[in-house]
Protein backbone atom coordinates (compact mmCIF):
# COMPACT_ATOMS: atom_id res chain seq x y z
CA UNK A 1 0.00 0.00 0.00
CA UNK A 2 1.20 3.49 -0.79
CA UNK A 3 2.53 5.42 2.16
CA UNK A 4 1.10 8.61 0.66
CA UNK A 5 -2.44 7.74 1.73
CA UNK A 6 -3.09 9.34 5.10
CA UNK A 7 -6.30 9.39 7.12
CA UNK A 8 -7.52 11.43 10.04
CA UNK A 9 -8.71 10.08 13.36
CA UNK A 10 -11.95 8.17 12.70
CA UNK A 11 -13.99 10.01 15.34
CA UNK A 12 -12.74 13.42 14.23
CA UNK A 13 -13.63 12.72 10.61
CA UNK A 14 -17.10 11.47 11.57
CA UNK A 15 -17.71 14.51 13.78
CA UNK A 16 -16.77 16.85 10.93
CA UNK A 17 -19.05 15.01 8.51
CA UNK A 18 -21.92 15.12 11.00
CA UNK A 19 -21.56 18.89 11.26
CA UNK A 20 -21.48 19.21 7.48
CA UNK A 21 -24.59 17.04 7.16
CA UNK A 22 -26.46 19.23 9.63
CA UNK A 23 -25.59 22.38 7.66
CA UNK A 24 -25.76 21.15 4.06
CA UNK A 25 -28.48 18.62 3.39
CA UNK A 26 -31.37 18.72 0.95
CA UNK A 27 -34.91 17.42 0.84
CA UNK A 28 -35.82 16.50 -2.74
CA UNK A 29 -39.51 16.72 -1.85
CA UNK A 30 -39.21 20.49 -1.37
CA UNK A 31 -35.95 21.41 -3.13
CA UNK A 32 -37.01 20.11 -6.56
CA UNK A 33 -39.98 21.43 -8.52
CA UNK A 34 -41.41 18.11 -9.66
CA UNK A 35 -44.28 19.85 -11.49
CA UNK A 36 -42.03 21.95 -13.74
CA UNK A 37 -42.50 21.07 -17.42
CA UNK A 38 -39.82 19.03 -19.14
CA UNK A 39 -37.94 20.59 -22.04
CA UNK A 40 -38.96 18.63 -25.12
CA UNK A 41 -35.85 19.53 -27.11
CA UNK A 42 -33.20 18.74 -24.48
CA UNK A 43 -31.47 15.40 -23.88
CA UNK A 44 -31.47 13.73 -20.48
CA UNK A 45 -27.76 12.98 -20.66
CA UNK A 46 -25.24 14.62 -23.04
CA UNK A 47 -25.46 12.99 -26.45
CA UNK A 48 -21.75 12.12 -26.42
CA UNK A 49 -22.30 10.07 -23.22
CA UNK A 50 -24.99 7.90 -24.80
CA UNK A 51 -23.97 4.26 -25.08
CA UNK A 52 -24.61 4.24 -28.84
CA UNK A 53 -23.08 7.61 -29.71
CA UNK A 54 -20.78 7.28 -32.72
CA UNK A 55 -22.20 3.96 -33.93
CA UNK A 56 -24.17 3.33 -37.14
CA UNK A 57 -27.23 2.71 -34.96
CA UNK A 58 -26.88 6.21 -33.51
CA UNK A 59 -26.42 7.75 -36.94
CA UNK A 60 -29.68 6.15 -38.08
CA UNK A 61 -31.72 7.72 -35.26
CA UNK A 62 -33.62 10.99 -35.64
CA UNK A 63 -33.02 13.83 -33.16
CA UNK A 64 -36.27 12.94 -31.40
CA UNK A 65 -35.19 9.30 -31.08
CA UNK A 66 -31.80 10.32 -29.72
CA UNK A 67 -33.46 12.41 -27.01
CA UNK A 68 -35.79 9.51 -26.25
CA UNK A 69 -32.86 7.12 -25.95
CA UNK A 70 -31.08 9.43 -23.50
CA UNK A 71 -34.29 9.60 -21.44
CA UNK A 72 -34.31 5.83 -21.06
CA UNK A 73 -30.56 5.68 -20.45
CA UNK A 74 -31.00 8.27 -17.69
CA UNK A 75 -33.79 6.15 -16.21
CA UNK A 76 -31.57 3.08 -16.31
CA UNK A 77 -28.66 4.86 -14.63
CA UNK A 78 -30.95 6.42 -12.00
CA UNK A 79 -32.77 3.19 -11.18
CA UNK A 80 -29.49 1.32 -10.96
CA UNK A 81 -28.20 4.13 -8.77
CA UNK A 82 -31.19 3.46 -6.53
CA UNK A 83 -30.25 -0.24 -6.46
CA UNK A 84 -26.69 0.66 -5.44
CA UNK A 85 -28.02 2.94 -2.69
CA UNK A 86 -30.20 0.18 -1.23
CA UNK A 87 -27.24 -2.23 -1.12
CA UNK A 88 -25.11 0.49 0.47
CA UNK A 89 -27.71 1.09 3.16
CA UNK A 90 -27.75 -2.59 4.03
CA UNK A 91 -23.96 -2.63 4.42
CA UNK A 92 -23.98 0.53 6.53
CA UNK A 93 -26.69 -0.84 8.81
CA UNK A 94 -24.70 -4.05 9.19
CA UNK A 95 -21.73 -1.89 10.21
CA UNK A 96 -23.86 0.06 12.68
CA UNK A 97 -25.23 -3.17 14.18
CA UNK A 98 -21.81 -4.07 15.61
CA UNK A 99 -20.75 -0.52 16.52
CA UNK A 100 -21.05 1.53 19.68
CA UNK A 101 -24.07 3.75 18.90
CA UNK A 102 -22.57 6.53 21.03
CA UNK A 103 -19.63 6.99 18.66
CA UNK A 104 -19.52 9.66 15.96
CA UNK A 105 -18.56 6.93 13.51
CA UNK A 106 -21.74 4.94 14.15
CA UNK A 107 -23.92 8.03 14.13
CA UNK A 108 -22.48 9.18 10.82
CA UNK A 109 -23.25 5.75 9.34
CA UNK A 110 -26.90 6.32 10.30
CA UNK A 111 -26.77 9.86 8.90
CA UNK A 112 -25.50 8.48 5.61
CA UNK A 113 -28.34 5.95 5.56
CA UNK A 114 -30.77 8.87 5.96
CA UNK A 115 -29.09 10.66 3.04
CA UNK A 116 -29.34 7.55 0.90
CA UNK A 117 -33.03 7.10 1.73
CA UNK A 118 -33.69 10.58 0.35
CA UNK A 119 -31.50 9.91 -2.68
CA UNK A 120 -33.34 6.68 -3.45
CA UNK A 121 -36.68 8.48 -3.24
CA UNK A 122 -35.30 11.25 -5.46
CA UNK A 123 -34.11 8.80 -8.13
CA UNK A 124 -37.45 6.98 -8.05
CA UNK A 125 -39.42 10.22 -8.43
CA UNK A 126 -37.12 11.39 -11.24
CA UNK A 127 -37.64 8.19 -13.23
CA UNK A 128 -41.39 8.46 -12.71
CA UNK A 129 -41.42 12.15 -13.70
CA UNK A 130 -39.65 11.60 -17.02
CA UNK A 131 -42.08 8.80 -17.84
CA UNK A 132 -39.68 5.88 -18.21
CA UNK A 133 -39.56 2.43 -16.59
CA UNK A 134 -37.41 1.80 -13.51
CA UNK A 135 -35.15 -0.57 -15.40
CA UNK A 136 -32.75 -1.52 -12.61
CA UNK A 137 -30.19 -4.30 -13.11
CA UNK A 138 -30.64 -7.47 -15.13
CA UNK A 139 -32.38 -10.28 -13.16
CA UNK A 140 -29.17 -12.23 -12.46
CA UNK A 141 -27.43 -9.16 -11.05
CA UNK A 142 -30.53 -8.27 -9.04
CA UNK A 143 -30.45 -11.76 -7.56
CA UNK A 144 -26.74 -11.40 -6.79
CA UNK A 145 -27.52 -8.19 -4.94
CA UNK A 146 -29.47 -10.21 -2.39
CA UNK A 147 -26.33 -11.97 -1.20
CA UNK A 148 -23.83 -9.16 -1.69
CA UNK A 149 -24.21 -7.54 1.75
CA UNK A 150 -23.43 -10.92 3.33
CA UNK A 151 -20.34 -11.51 1.17
CA UNK A 152 -18.77 -8.07 1.17
CA UNK A 153 -17.02 -6.97 4.32
CA UNK A 154 -14.35 -4.55 5.42
CA UNK A 155 -12.31 -2.86 2.68
CA UNK A 156 -14.11 -4.46 -0.26
CA UNK A 157 -17.50 -3.33 1.07
CA UNK A 158 -16.38 0.28 1.29
CA UNK A 159 -14.41 0.06 -1.97
CA UNK A 160 -17.47 -1.23 -3.82
CA UNK A 161 -19.49 1.65 -2.39
CA UNK A 162 -16.82 4.02 -3.68
CA UNK A 163 -16.79 2.59 -7.19
CA UNK A 164 -20.57 3.01 -7.54
CA UNK A 165 -20.56 6.47 -5.98
CA UNK A 166 -17.54 7.88 -7.77
CA UNK A 167 -18.43 6.63 -11.26
CA UNK A 168 -21.93 8.06 -10.85
CA UNK A 169 -20.43 11.24 -9.39
CA UNK A 170 -18.27 11.80 -12.46
CA UNK A 171 -21.22 11.22 -14.80
CA UNK A 172 -23.43 13.52 -12.76
CA UNK A 173 -20.92 16.36 -12.53
CA UNK A 174 -20.67 16.23 -16.31
CA UNK A 175 -24.46 16.40 -16.66
CA UNK A 176 -25.16 19.07 -14.05
CA UNK A 177 -22.67 21.46 -15.70
CA UNK A 178 -24.08 20.93 -19.20
CA UNK A 179 -26.70 23.60 -19.90
CA UNK A 180 -28.11 21.55 -22.76
CA UNK A 181 -29.27 18.79 -20.39
CA UNK A 182 -32.80 18.72 -18.95
CA UNK A 183 -33.08 21.13 -15.95
CA UNK A 184 -34.74 18.44 -13.81
CA UNK A 185 -31.86 16.04 -14.41
CA UNK A 186 -29.30 18.74 -13.64
CA UNK A 187 -30.98 19.53 -10.30
CA UNK A 188 -31.21 15.86 -9.28
CA UNK A 189 -27.54 15.43 -10.10
CA UNK A 190 -26.52 18.61 -8.26
CA UNK A 191 -28.16 17.47 -5.01
CA UNK A 192 -26.64 14.01 -5.27
CA UNK A 193 -23.14 15.30 -6.04
CA UNK A 194 -23.12 17.76 -3.12
CA UNK A 195 -24.19 15.16 -0.56
CA UNK A 196 -22.13 12.29 -1.94
CA UNK A 197 -18.91 14.23 -1.36
CA UNK A 198 -19.27 13.48 2.37
CA UNK A 199 -19.93 9.81 1.73
CA UNK A 200 -16.82 9.52 -0.43
CA UNK A 201 -14.64 11.01 2.31
CA UNK A 202 -16.07 8.56 4.86
CA UNK A 203 -15.61 5.50 2.64
CA UNK A 204 -12.11 6.40 1.38
CA UNK A 205 -10.76 6.71 4.91
CA UNK A 206 -12.34 3.39 5.92
CA UNK A 207 -10.73 1.64 2.94
CA UNK A 208 -7.26 2.92 3.86
CA UNK A 209 -7.63 2.08 7.57
CA UNK A 210 -8.86 -1.45 6.94
CA UNK A 211 -6.45 -2.35 4.15
CA UNK A 212 -3.58 -1.46 6.50
CA UNK A 213 -4.57 -4.41 8.70
CA UNK A 214 -4.90 -7.01 5.89
CA UNK A 215 -2.51 -9.87 5.29
CA UNK A 216 -1.75 -11.19 1.77
CA UNK A 217 -4.69 -13.62 1.67
CA UNK A 218 -7.11 -10.97 2.85
CA UNK A 219 -5.81 -8.49 0.28
CA UNK A 220 -6.39 -11.04 -2.48
CA UNK A 221 -9.96 -11.63 -1.22
CA UNK A 222 -10.75 -7.93 -1.23
CA UNK A 223 -9.08 -7.37 -4.61
CA UNK A 224 -11.22 -10.08 -6.19
CA UNK A 225 -14.56 -8.97 -4.74
CA UNK A 226 -13.97 -5.29 -5.41
CA UNK A 227 -13.21 -6.02 -9.07
CA UNK A 228 -16.18 -8.38 -9.51
CA UNK A 229 -18.65 -5.92 -8.00
CA UNK A 230 -17.15 -3.07 -10.03
CA UNK A 231 -17.71 -5.02 -13.24
CA UNK A 232 -21.34 -5.65 -12.17
CA UNK A 233 -21.78 -1.93 -11.51
CA UNK A 234 -20.48 -0.93 -14.96
CA UNK A 235 -22.35 -3.69 -16.76
CA UNK A 236 -25.66 -2.80 -15.11
CA UNK A 237 -25.62 0.95 -15.80
CA UNK A 238 -27.41 0.63 -19.15
CA UNK A 239 -30.09 -2.05 -19.09
CA UNK A 240 -30.41 -3.60 -22.60
CA UNK A 241 -34.17 -3.01 -22.54
CA UNK A 242 -33.68 0.76 -22.92
CA UNK A 243 -33.11 0.27 -26.64
CA UNK A 244 -36.68 -0.93 -27.19
CA UNK A 245 -37.82 2.67 -26.67
CA UNK A 246 -36.33 3.65 -30.04
CA UNK A 247 -37.19 0.46 -31.89
CA UNK A 248 -33.84 -1.30 -31.56
CA UNK A 249 -33.38 -4.95 -30.72
CA UNK A 250 -31.93 -5.00 -27.17
CA UNK A 251 -29.41 -7.78 -27.77
CA UNK A 252 -27.99 -6.18 -30.92
CA UNK A 253 -27.87 -2.65 -29.48
CA UNK A 254 -26.33 -3.82 -26.20
CA UNK A 255 -23.64 -5.69 -28.11
CA UNK A 256 -22.99 -2.61 -30.22
CA UNK A 257 -22.69 -0.44 -27.09
CA UNK A 258 -20.12 -2.72 -25.49
CA UNK A 259 -18.09 -2.65 -28.71
CA UNK A 260 -18.45 1.12 -29.06
CA UNK A 261 -15.12 2.93 -28.43
CA UNK A 262 -16.99 6.08 -27.34
CA UNK A 263 -18.95 4.23 -24.66
CA UNK A 264 -15.90 2.28 -23.49
CA UNK A 265 -14.01 5.57 -23.24
CA UNK A 266 -16.86 6.96 -21.14
CA UNK A 267 -16.67 4.03 -18.72
CA UNK A 268 -12.90 4.37 -18.47
CA UNK A 269 -13.22 8.14 -17.93
CA UNK A 270 -15.86 7.56 -15.25
CA UNK A 271 -13.53 5.32 -13.29
CA UNK A 272 -10.26 7.27 -13.61
CA UNK A 273 -10.32 8.93 -10.18
CA UNK A 274 -11.49 5.93 -8.18
CA UNK A 275 -9.12 3.53 -9.94
CA UNK A 276 -6.14 5.73 -9.06
CA UNK A 277 -7.21 5.66 -5.41
CA UNK A 278 -7.89 1.91 -5.34
CA UNK A 279 -4.48 1.25 -6.88
CA UNK A 280 -2.77 3.28 -4.17
CA UNK A 281 -4.84 1.56 -1.48
CA UNK A 282 -3.75 -1.89 -2.67
CA UNK A 283 -7.12 -3.05 -4.00
CA UNK A 284 -6.10 -3.51 -7.64
CA UNK A 285 -4.27 -6.77 -8.19
CA UNK A 286 -4.09 -10.01 -10.14
CA UNK A 287 -7.08 -11.74 -8.42
CA UNK A 288 -9.52 -9.25 -9.94
CA UNK A 289 -7.70 -8.12 -13.07
CA UNK A 290 -9.99 -10.00 -15.46
CA UNK A 291 -13.04 -8.13 -14.13
CA UNK A 292 -11.32 -4.74 -14.12
CA UNK A 293 -10.58 -5.20 -17.81
CA UNK A 294 -14.07 -6.51 -18.62
CA UNK A 295 -15.48 -3.38 -17.00
CA UNK A 296 -13.05 -1.30 -19.10
CA UNK A 297 -11.80 0.40 -15.94
CA UNK A 298 -8.31 -0.91 -16.72
CA UNK A 299 -7.01 -1.35 -20.27
PEPENOR-V453112 format. One record per residue. N is the residue number from 1. SS is DSSP state (H for helix, E for strand, L for the rest). Layout:
BEGIN
n:N ss:SS
n:N ss:SS
END
This chain:
BEGIN
n:1 ss:L
n:2 ss:L
n:3 ss:L
n:4 ss:L
n:5 ss:L
n:6 ss:L
n:7 ss:L
n:8 ss:L
n:9 ss:L
n:10 ss:H
n:11 ss:H
n:12 ss:H
n:13 ss:H
n:14 ss:H
n:15 ss:H
n:16 ss:H
n:17 ss:H
n:18 ss:H
n:19 ss:H
n:20 ss:H
n:21 ss:H
n:22 ss:H
n:23 ss:H
n:24 ss:L
n:25 ss:L
n:26 ss:L
n:27 ss:L
n:28 ss:H
n:29 ss:H
n:30 ss:H
n:31 ss:H
n:32 ss:L
n:33 ss:L
n:34 ss:L
n:35 ss:L
n:36 ss:L
n:37 ss:L
n:38 ss:L
n:39 ss:L
n:40 ss:L
n:41 ss:L
n:42 ss:L
n:43 ss:L
n:44 ss:L
n:45 ss:L
n:46 ss:L
n:47 ss:H
n:48 ss:H
n:49 ss:H
n:50 ss:L
n:51 ss:L
n:52 ss:L
n:53 ss:L
n:54 ss:L
n:55 ss:L
n:56 ss:H
n:57 ss:H
n:58 ss:H
n:59 ss:H
n:60 ss:L
n:61 ss:L
n:62 ss:L
n:63 ss:H
n:64 ss:H
n:65 ss:H
n:66 ss:H
n:67 ss:H
n:68 ss:H
n:69 ss:H
n:70 ss:H
n:71 ss:H
n:72 ss:H
n:73 ss:H
n:74 ss:H
n:75 ss:H
n:76 ss:H
n:77 ss:H
n:78 ss:H
n:79 ss:H
n:80 ss:H
n:81 ss:H
n:82 ss:H
n:83 ss:H
n:84 ss:H
n:85 ss:H
n:86 ss:H
n:87 ss:H
n:88 ss:H
n:89 ss:H
n:90 ss:H
n:91 ss:H
n:92 ss:H
n:93 ss:H
n:94 ss:H
n:95 ss:H
n:96 ss:H
n:97 ss:H
n:98 ss:L
n:99 ss:L
n:100 ss:L
n:101 ss:L
n:102 ss:L
n:103 ss:L
n:104 ss:H
n:105 ss:H
n:106 ss:H
n:107 ss:H
n:108 ss:H
n:109 ss:H
n:110 ss:H
n:111 ss:H
n:112 ss:H
n:113 ss:H
n:114 ss:H
n:115 ss:H
n:116 ss:H
n:117 ss:H
n:118 ss:H
n:119 ss:H
n:120 ss:H
n:121 ss:H
n:122 ss:H
n:123 ss:H
n:124 ss:H
n:125 ss:H
n:126 ss:H
n:127 ss:H
n:128 ss:H
n:129 ss:H
n:130 ss:H
n:131 ss:L
n:132 ss:L
n:133 ss:L
n:134 ss:L
n:135 ss:L
n:136 ss:L
n:137 ss:L
n:138 ss:L
n:139 ss:H
n:140 ss:H
n:141 ss:H
n:142 ss:H
n:143 ss:H
n:144 ss:H
n:145 ss:H
n:146 ss:H
n:147 ss:H
n:148 ss:H
n:149 ss:H
n:150 ss:H
n:151 ss:H
n:152 ss:L
n:153 ss:L
n:154 ss:H
n:155 ss:H
n:156 ss:H
n:157 ss:H
n:158 ss:H
n:159 ss:H
n:160 ss:H
n:161 ss:H
n:162 ss:H
n:163 ss:H
n:164 ss:H
n:165 ss:H
n:166 ss:H
n:167 ss:H
n:168 ss:H
n:169 ss:H
n:170 ss:H
n:171 ss:H
n:172 ss:H
n:173 ss:H
n:174 ss:H
n:175 ss:H
n:176 ss:H
n:177 ss:L
n:178 ss:L
n:179 ss:L
n:180 ss:L
n:181 ss:L
n:182 ss:L
n:183 ss:H
n:184 ss:H
n:185 ss:H
n:186 ss:H
n:187 ss:H
n:188 ss:H
n:189 ss:H
n:190 ss:H
n:191 ss:H
n:192 ss:H
n:193 ss:H
n:194 ss:H
n:195 ss:H
n:196 ss:H
n:197 ss:H
n:198 ss:H
n:199 ss:H
n:200 ss:H
n:201 ss:H
n:202 ss:H
n:203 ss:H
n:204 ss:H
n:205 ss:H
n:206 ss:H
n:207 ss:H
n:208 ss:H
n:209 ss:H
n:210 ss:H
n:211 ss:H
n:212 ss:L
n:213 ss:L
n:214 ss:L
n:215 ss:L
n:216 ss:H
n:217 ss:H
n:218 ss:H
n:219 ss:H
n:220 ss:H
n:221 ss:H
n:222 ss:H
n:223 ss:H
n:224 ss:H
n:225 ss:H
n:226 ss:H
n:227 ss:H
n:228 ss:H
n:229 ss:H
n:230 ss:H
n:231 ss:H
n:232 ss:H
n:233 ss:H
n:234 ss:H
n:235 ss:H
n:236 ss:H
n:237 ss:L
n:238 ss:L
n:239 ss:L
n:240 ss:H
n:241 ss:H
n:242 ss:H
n:243 ss:H
n:244 ss:H
n:245 ss:H
n:246 ss:H
n:247 ss:L
n:248 ss:L
n:249 ss:L
n:250 ss:H
n:251 ss:H
n:252 ss:H
n:253 ss:H
n:254 ss:H
n:255 ss:H
n:256 ss:H
n:257 ss:H
n:258 ss:L
n:259 ss:L
n:260 ss:L
n:261 ss:H
n:262 ss:H
n:263 ss:H
n:264 ss:H
n:265 ss:H
n:266 ss:H
n:267 ss:H
n:268 ss:H
n:269 ss:H
n:270 ss:H
n:271 ss:H
n:272 ss:H
n:273 ss:H
n:274 ss:H
n:275 ss:H
n:276 ss:H
n:277 ss:H
n:278 ss:H
n:279 ss:H
n:280 ss:H
n:281 ss:H
n:282 ss:L
n:283 ss:L
n:284 ss:L
n:285 ss:L
n:286 ss:H
n:287 ss:H
n:288 ss:H
n:289 ss:H
n:290 ss:H
n:291 ss:H
n:292 ss:H
n:293 ss:H
n:294 ss:H
n:295 ss:L
n:296 ss:L
n:297 ss:L
n:298 ss:L
n:299 ss:L
END
